[in-house]
């Protein structure tokens, strides 16, 4: 499932870095912390690899 906004894609990238051990889990907050806890590495990779061109900065409700 691709990310729906640039912010979502970035949060997934940060969470993925933590899953890989490249970033400290204690540094996570907000959406990236939630994604880290609820998604596996494959799901995070799918979100993080989403092309951001043409995506809104934030997902509208």
C-alpha positions as CSV (number, residue, x, y, z in Angstrom):
1,X,0.0,0.0,0.0
2,X,1.6,3.3,-1.0
3,X,1.8,6.4,1.2
4,X,-0.9,9.0,0.6
5,X,1.2,12.0,1.5
6,X,4.8,13.2,1.8
7,X,4.6,13.3,5.6
8,X,3.4,9.7,5.7
9,X,6.2,8.6,3.4
10,X,8.8,10.4,5.6
11,X,7.4,8.9,8.8
12,X,7.6,5.4,7.3
13,X,11.3,6.1,6.3
14,X,12.2,7.1,9.8
15,X,10.4,4.0,11.3
16,X,12.2,1.8,8.8
17,X,15.5,3.2,9.8
18,X,14.7,2.3,13.4
19,X,13.7,-1.2,12.4
20,X,17.1,-1.6,10.7
21,X,18.9,-0.3,13.7
22,X,20.1,2.9,11.9
23,X,18.2,5.1,14.3
24,X,17.4,4.8,18.0
25,X,13.9,3.7,18.8
26,X,13.9,6.1,21.7
27,X,14.2,9.0,19.2
28,X,10.9,8.1,17.5
29,X,7.8,10.1,18.2
30,X,4.3,10.6,16.7
31,X,3.5,8.8,13.5
32,X,6.9,7.2,13.1
33,X,6.7,5.6,16.5
34,X,3.2,4.3,15.8
35,X,4.3,2.9,12.5
36,X,7.4,1.3,14.1
37,X,5.2,-0.5,16.6
38,X,2.4,-1.6,14.3
39,X,4.1,-2.4,11.0
40,X,6.6,-4.9,9.8
41,X,9.7,-4.0,7.8
42,X,8.1,-5.0,4.5
43,X,5.1,-2.8,5.0
44,X,7.3,0.1,6.1
45,X,9.5,-0.3,3.0
46,X,6.4,-0.1,0.7
47,X,5.4,3.2,2.3
48,X,8.9,4.6,2.3
49,X,9.5,3.7,-1.3
50,X,6.4,5.6,-2.5
51,X,7.2,8.3,-5.1
52,X,6.4,11.7,-3.5
53,X,6.0,13.6,-6.7
54,X,2.4,14.9,-6.9
55,X,1.6,13.9,-3.4
56,X,0.2,16.4,-0.9
57,X,2.4,17.5,2.0
58,X,-0.3,16.1,4.4
59,X,-3.2,13.7,3.9
60,X,-6.5,15.6,3.9
61,X,-9.3,14.2,6.1
